[in-house]
Amino acid sequence: MQYRGALHKMSTQHGPTVRYTLKVGGDLLLMNALIGREFSATFLGEHICFCGDLVPEVYRQNFCRECFFTKPEASPTIMKPELSKAHLGIAERDLEFEQRLQLQPHFVYLAKTSRIKVGVTRGTQRPYRWMDQGAAEAVVLLETPNRYLAGEAEVALKDHFTDKTSWQAMLRNDPCDESLEDAWHHALDVLPQELKKYAAASPEIWSMQYPIAEQLLKVKSLSFKEKGDSFSGKLLGIRGQYLMLENGVFNVRAHHGHRVDLEIR
């Protein structure tokens, strides 16, 4: 099977095992059924930017330089929700867009990836955000009415929990013996009093199992930087947005928009 086109972040579906679909150009690949097959991919040296333009290179976060500095989808509040100002009626780049994004329910959550981490996501992104991160378990701590309050809570909890995932430890499945329920209670104890009114009634823990036929002991990153860069190998599993191959791991999300030739045997 051969495919040519731009890679898209894999979509996920929660179930007994997380189900993945990869879009390459106009083709949709049901990835769980392809575990154990040989994959070969070659970078064509072109990117499809967020704006839809074909560009020779991306600047950051898969945006071209102009989009990164002008589009509201690339604004600093995407990465730092505590900077949100739409609840004050203040525009950063596009107030209408920012109000749609920021003035909706958000979850502050704890997730067990390599360690227990704190994060923020829109209410509509549960449990997709957790599957994208490769979390084994996750639990909602707070539900806030806007993005700013969720960001304030996340900042308050960063003294007690990491907000980063060690992707190497996650893909090796290094053991994490911390109790998510205990962490949930601890997080509520240390939250500022004014944010506790948004707390979930009880810790409802979600579990995620990933389609992995063979666990990796060592993790090596595979990436595309120059035209003609390629990788090949047997697909052993998928976790988060990573294809786990016998000779390395490939972050699909980090290569969103990259045009490739893909062959599956």
SULWO-V678736 format. One record per pair of residues at least 24 apart in sequence whose C-alpha atoms are under 6 Angstrom apart, sorted by the first residue. I is the first residue (numbers start at 1). J is the second residue. D is the distance in whole Angstrom. If there is no record, write none. Layout:
I&J&D  I&J&D
//
This chain:
1&263&6  1&264&5  2&262&6  2&263&4  3&261&6  3&262&5  4&260&6  4&261&5  5&259&5  5&260&6  6&257&5  6&258&5  6&259&4  7&256&5  7&257&5  7&258&6  8&256&5  9&252&6  9&253&5  9&256&6  17&209&5  17&210&5  18&210&5  35&235&5  35&236&6  36&234&6  36&235&5  36&236&6  37&234&5  37&235&6  37&265&6  38&233&5  38&234&4  38&264&6  38&265&5  39&232&5  39&233&5  39&263&6  39&264&5  40&231&6  40&232&4  40&262&6  40&263&5  41&230&5  41&231&6  41&261&6  41&262&4  42&228&6  42&229&6  42&230&4  42&260&5  42&261&5  43&227&6  43&228&5  43&229&5  43&260&5  44&227&5  44&259&6  44&260&5  45&227&4  46&259&6  47&257&5  47&258&5  47&259&6  48&257&5  81&147&6  81&148&6  81&151&5  82&148&5  82&151&4  82&152&5  84&148&5  102&146&6  102&147&5  103&146&5  104&145&6  104&146&5  105&144&6  105&145&4  105&146&5  106&143&6  106&144&5  106&146&6  106&147&6  107&142&6  107&143&5  108&141&6  108&142&5  108&150&6  109&139&6  109&140&4  109&141&5  110&138&6  110&139&5  111&135&6  111&137&6  111&138&4  112&136&6  112&137&5  113&170&6  114&166&6  114&169&5  114&170&5  117&161&6  117&162&5  117&163&5  118&163&5  131&240&6  132&240&4  132&241&6  133&240&5  134&239&5  134&240&4  136&207&6  136&208&5  137&206&5  137&207&4  138&205&6  138&206&5  139&204&6  139&205&5  141&199&6  141&200&6  142&198&5  142&199&4  142&200&5  143&198&5  144&198&6  172&216&5  172&217&6  210&239&6  211&237&6  211&238&6  212&237&4  213&237&6  219&248&6  220&248&5  221&248&6  221&249&5  222&248&6  222&249&6  222&250&5
//
